[in-house]
Amino acid sequence: MYSQALNTATGHADTSEAGTRFQTRVDAEERIEPNDWMPEAYRRTLIRQISQHAHSEIVGMLPEGNWITRAPTLRRKAALLAKVQDEGGHGLYLYAAAETLGVTREELVEQLLAGRAKYSSIFNYPTLSWADIGTIGWLVDGAAIMNQIPLCRCSYGPYARAMIRICKEESFHQRQGFEIVTILARGSAEQKAMVQDALNRWWWPSLMMFGPSDSQSQHSDASMRWKIKRFTNDALRQKFVDATVPQGHYLGLTFPDPALRYNEATGHWEFGAIDWEEFRRVLAGDGPCNRERLAARRRAHDDGAWVREAALAFAAKQGVARQREAA
């Protein structure tokens, strides 16, 4: 998942009697359902996180979608088309989960199109070559899986259940990406250079996907207490690095980090400092493709207006027909 929605303040713990009962349920690993009482801060945090996750899935279709017609074979075209379709479905599941918290899908989409809602910073980088598509599957989907698997145990039931299918499909996307990267890395010198270039460009943005370091994250404590999050940003980032670096070395690739080294004592890969200024700049709307991504979403929303209008008209017509039958 794209956890950058968890980086704004949520407020203090609810110490009321209802808040105490709620926390007792969460501590007992009970699922919170839409009709259950919940603290307002919990509800707002979930709306912000789930909607940002949904926006990220929808915007995430764009950097890959423009390669569907340029994929090297018919098999690759079909596989990439299926992946983009999956991501649209993920957005649908997540918007539906957010709606159970009392917000409409139209409100959430309007917030995205107006630039008031965030989506993952990773999707504001360009896809310059076919190797980028494989690298996105390997790194970006791989990082997403690290974030998403714990969400299958999120305390909020609709979100947790939506994540089960999403994680299964994201796992397939990651394997598909790694297959592309493997074939390129074992191909011609030009192909290997292409995938090395993609790794050089996507490595650091992928590490930023986990959000700020724990010392800078403003409300991880509340999200952990409510069991929305199960692991800290830094813990998930370290897990991702430990899993991914050996894969890259297996393919004969090098990582764009001179500080990267294996620590025998801890059993972890140590890595260099992340450019958090770049992260904040891209998240604030000043990345390489921020304006392009939002312009594409606004254009698609406007072009699809007639579909929404037709669907509403059909639903109204069906409602009238049911009323007549009931009468």
VEXBA-308656 format. One record per residue (C-alpha): residue number from 1; residue in one letter; x negated, z, y negated. Coordinates in steps of 0.25 Angstrom, whole numbers. Layout:
N
[NUM,A,[X,Z,Y]]
...
***
This chain:
327
[1,M,[0,0,0]]
[2,Y,[-4,-1,-14]]
[3,S,[-5,14,-19]]
[4,Q,[-8,12,-33]]
[5,A,[6,17,-37]]
[6,L,[1,31,-33]]
[7,N,[-8,32,-45]]
[8,T,[2,37,-56]]
[9,A,[6,51,-58]]
[10,T,[19,56,-50]]
[11,G,[20,70,-55]]
[12,H,[19,84,-49]]
[13,A,[25,89,-36]]
[14,D,[40,93,-36]]
[15,T,[41,108,-34]]
[16,S,[56,109,-34]]
[17,E,[63,113,-21]]
[18,A,[67,99,-18]]
[19,G,[53,94,-21]]
[20,T,[47,105,-11]]
[21,R,[57,100,0]]
[22,F,[53,86,-3]]
[23,Q,[38,89,-1]]
[24,T,[41,97,11]]
[25,R,[48,85,18]]
[26,V,[36,76,14]]
[27,D,[26,86,19]]
[28,A,[34,86,32]]
[29,E,[32,71,33]]
[30,E,[47,69,31]]
[31,R,[51,55,25]]
[32,I,[58,55,12]]
[33,E,[69,45,12]]
[34,P,[76,39,0]]
[35,N,[88,49,-1]]
[36,D,[79,61,0]]
[37,W,[76,69,-12]]
[38,M,[62,66,-17]]
[39,P,[54,70,-30]]
[40,E,[55,60,-41]]
[41,A,[40,59,-42]]
[42,Y,[40,55,-27]]
[43,R,[51,45,-29]]
[44,R,[43,39,-41]]
[45,T,[30,38,-34]]
[46,L,[36,31,-22]]
[47,I,[43,21,-31]]
[48,R,[30,18,-38]]
[49,Q,[22,17,-25]]
[50,I,[32,9,-17]]
[51,S,[35,-1,-29]]
[52,Q,[20,-3,-31]]
[53,H,[18,-5,-17]]
[54,A,[30,-15,-17]]
[55,H,[25,-22,-29]]
[56,S,[11,-23,-23]]
[57,E,[17,-30,-11]]
[58,I,[24,-40,-19]]
[59,V,[13,-43,-29]]
[60,G,[3,-43,-17]]
[61,M,[10,-56,-12]]
[62,L,[4,-64,-24]]
[63,P,[-11,-64,-22]]
[64,E,[-8,-68,-7]]
[65,G,[4,-77,-9]]
[66,N,[-4,-87,-17]]
[67,W,[-13,-90,-5]]
[68,I,[-1,-94,5]]
[69,T,[-2,-108,1]]
[70,R,[-17,-108,1]]
[71,A,[-20,-101,14]]
[72,P,[-30,-109,23]]
[73,T,[-20,-111,35]]
[74,L,[-6,-111,38]]
[75,R,[-7,-98,47]]
[76,R,[-14,-91,35]]
[77,K,[-2,-96,25]]
[78,A,[8,-91,35]]
[79,A,[1,-78,37]]
[80,L,[-1,-76,22]]
[81,L,[14,-80,19]]
[82,A,[18,-69,29]]
[83,K,[9,-59,22]]
[84,V,[15,-61,8]]
[85,Q,[29,-61,14]]
[86,D,[26,-47,20]]
[87,E,[21,-42,7]]
[88,G,[34,-46,0]]
[89,G,[41,-39,11]]
[90,H,[33,-26,9]]
[91,G,[37,-27,-6]]
[92,L,[52,-28,-1]]
[93,Y,[51,-15,8]]
[94,L,[44,-7,-3]]
[95,Y,[54,-11,-14]]
[96,A,[65,-7,-5]]
[97,A,[58,6,-2]]
[98,A,[56,9,-17]]
[99,E,[71,6,-19]]
[100,T,[74,18,-10]]
[101,L,[68,27,-21]]
[102,G,[79,22,-31]]
[103,V,[72,11,-38]]
[104,T,[76,-4,-38]]
[105,R,[68,-15,-33]]
[106,E,[71,-22,-46]]
[107,E,[65,-11,-54]]
[108,L,[52,-11,-46]]
[109,V,[51,-26,-47]]
[110,E,[53,-25,-62]]
[111,Q,[42,-15,-64]]
[112,L,[33,-24,-57]]
[113,L,[36,-36,-65]]
[114,A,[35,-28,-78]]
[115,G,[21,-23,-74]]
[116,R,[26,-9,-74]]
[117,A,[24,-7,-59]]
[118,K,[10,-8,-52]]
[119,Y,[6,-15,-39]]
[120,S,[-7,-14,-32]]
[121,S,[-19,-19,-40]]
[122,I,[-24,-27,-28]]
[123,F,[-14,-38,-31]]
[124,N,[-20,-41,-44]]
[125,Y,[-32,-48,-39]]
[126,P,[-33,-63,-36]]
[127,T,[-34,-70,-22]]
[128,L,[-45,-80,-24]]
[129,S,[-47,-85,-10]]
[130,W,[-41,-85,4]]
[131,A,[-50,-74,7]]
[132,D,[-43,-65,-3]]
[133,I,[-31,-66,6]]
[134,G,[-38,-61,18]]
[135,T,[-45,-50,10]]
[136,I,[-32,-45,4]]
[137,G,[-26,-44,18]]
[138,W,[-39,-37,23]]
[139,L,[-41,-28,10]]
[140,V,[-28,-27,2]]
[141,D,[-19,-26,14]]
[142,G,[-29,-17,21]]
[143,A,[-29,-7,9]]
[144,A,[-14,-8,9]]
[145,I,[-13,-4,23]]
[146,M,[-22,9,21]]
[147,N,[-12,13,10]]
[148,Q,[1,9,17]]
[149,I,[-1,15,31]]
[150,P,[0,29,26]]
[151,L,[13,25,18]]
[152,C,[20,23,31]]
[153,R,[20,38,31]]
[154,C,[25,39,17]]
[155,S,[35,50,14]]
[156,Y,[45,41,9]]
[157,G,[52,34,20]]
[158,P,[56,20,15]]
[159,Y,[42,18,10]]
[160,A,[35,23,23]]
[161,R,[45,14,31]]
[162,A,[42,2,23]]
[163,M,[27,4,25]]
[164,I,[28,3,40]]
[165,R,[31,-12,40]]
[166,I,[22,-15,28]]
[167,C,[10,-8,34]]
[168,K,[12,-17,47]]
[169,E,[12,-29,39]]
[170,E,[1,-25,30]]
[171,S,[-8,-23,42]]
[172,F,[-5,-37,47]]
[173,H,[-9,-42,33]]
[174,Q,[-22,-34,33]]
[175,R,[-26,-40,47]]
[176,Q,[-22,-54,42]]
[177,G,[-31,-52,30]]
[178,F,[-43,-47,38]]
[179,E,[-41,-59,48]]
[180,I,[-43,-69,36]]
[181,V,[-55,-61,30]]
[182,T,[-61,-61,44]]
[183,I,[-60,-76,46]]
[184,L,[-66,-79,32]]
[185,A,[-77,-69,34]]
[186,R,[-81,-76,47]]
[187,G,[-79,-90,42]]
[188,S,[-88,-98,33]]
[189,A,[-98,-93,23]]
[190,E,[-88,-97,12]]
[191,Q,[-76,-90,19]]
[192,K,[-84,-77,20]]
[193,A,[-88,-78,6]]
[194,M,[-74,-80,2]]
[195,V,[-69,-67,9]]
[196,Q,[-81,-59,4]]
[197,D,[-77,-63,-10]]
[198,A,[-63,-59,-7]]
[199,L,[-68,-45,-2]]
[200,N,[-77,-43,-14]]
[201,R,[-65,-45,-23]]
[202,W,[-54,-37,-16]]
[203,W,[-62,-25,-11]]
[204,W,[-61,-17,-23]]
[205,P,[-47,-20,-27]]
[206,S,[-43,-16,-12]]
[207,L,[-50,-3,-14]]
[208,M,[-42,-1,-27]]
[209,M,[-29,-3,-19]]
[210,F,[-29,12,-15]]
[211,G,[-28,16,-29]]
[212,P,[-36,26,-37]]
[213,S,[-46,36,-31]]
[214,D,[-39,49,-28]]
[215,S,[-45,56,-40]]
[216,Q,[-38,46,-49]]
[217,S,[-25,45,-41]]
[218,Q,[-15,53,-50]]
[219,H,[-4,56,-39]]
[220,S,[-9,55,-25]]
[221,D,[-7,69,-23]]
[222,A,[8,68,-25]]
[223,S,[9,56,-17]]
[224,M,[1,62,-5]]
[225,R,[10,75,-7]]
[226,W,[22,66,-5]]
[227,K,[16,59,6]]
[228,I,[18,45,-1]]
[229,K,[3,44,1]]
[230,R,[-5,49,13]]
[231,F,[-19,46,9]]
[232,T,[-26,46,-5]]
[233,N,[-31,33,-11]]
[234,D,[-45,36,-8]]
[235,A,[-43,39,6]]
[236,L,[-36,26,9]]
[237,R,[-46,18,1]]
[238,Q,[-57,24,10]]
[239,K,[-49,21,22]]
[240,F,[-48,7,18]]
[241,V,[-63,5,15]]
[242,D,[-67,11,28]]
[243,A,[-58,2,35]]
[244,T,[-61,-11,27]]
[245,V,[-76,-11,25]]
[246,P,[-80,-12,40]]
[247,Q,[-70,-24,41]]
[248,G,[-77,-31,30]]
[249,H,[-91,-28,36]]
[250,Y,[-86,-33,49]]
[251,L,[-83,-46,42]]
[252,G,[-96,-47,36]]
[253,L,[-91,-44,22]]
[254,T,[-97,-36,11]]
[255,F,[-89,-27,2]]
[256,P,[-91,-27,-13]]
[257,D,[-96,-13,-14]]
[258,P,[-111,-10,-15]]
[259,A,[-107,5,-13]]
[260,L,[-100,3,0]]
[261,R,[-106,11,12]]
[262,Y,[-103,18,24]]
[263,N,[-104,33,24]]
[264,E,[-108,38,38]]
[265,A,[-105,52,34]]
[266,T,[-91,50,30]]
[267,G,[-87,38,38]]
[268,H,[-82,30,26]]
[269,W,[-86,18,18]]
[270,E,[-90,22,4]]
[271,F,[-87,12,-7]]
[272,G,[-90,11,-22]]
[273,A,[-82,14,-34]]
[274,I,[-69,7,-37]]
[275,D,[-67,0,-50]]
[276,W,[-54,8,-54]]
[277,E,[-54,2,-68]]
[278,E,[-51,-11,-61]]
[279,F,[-40,-5,-53]]
[280,R,[-34,1,-65]]
[281,R,[-35,-12,-73]]
[282,V,[-29,-20,-62]]
[283,L,[-18,-10,-59]]
[284,A,[-14,-10,-74]]
[285,G,[-12,-25,-74]]
[286,D,[-26,-31,-78]]
[287,G,[-30,-36,-65]]
[288,P,[-34,-51,-61]]
[289,C,[-20,-55,-57]]
[290,N,[-10,-44,-62]]
[291,R,[-3,-53,-72]]
[292,E,[-3,-64,-62]]
[293,R,[4,-56,-51]]
[294,L,[14,-50,-61]]
[295,A,[17,-64,-66]]
[296,A,[19,-69,-52]]
[297,R,[29,-58,-49]]
[298,R,[37,-60,-61]]
[299,R,[38,-75,-59]]
[300,A,[42,-72,-44]]
[301,H,[53,-62,-49]]
[302,D,[58,-72,-59]]
[303,D,[58,-84,-49]]
[304,G,[66,-75,-39]]
[305,A,[77,-71,-49]]
[306,W,[87,-81,-43]]
[307,V,[84,-75,-29]]
[308,R,[88,-61,-34]]
[309,E,[100,-66,-41]]
[310,A,[105,-74,-29]]
[311,A,[103,-62,-20]]
[312,L,[111,-53,-29]]
[313,A,[122,-63,-31]]
[314,F,[123,-64,-15]]
[315,A,[123,-49,-14]]
[316,A,[134,-48,-24]]
[317,K,[142,-59,-17]]
[318,Q,[141,-52,-4]]
[319,G,[145,-39,-10]]
[320,V,[158,-46,-15]]
[321,A,[161,-52,-1]]
[322,R,[159,-38,5]]
[323,Q,[169,-32,-5]]
[324,R,[179,-42,-2]]
[325,E,[178,-40,13]]
[326,A,[179,-25,11]]
[327,A,[191,-27,3]]
***
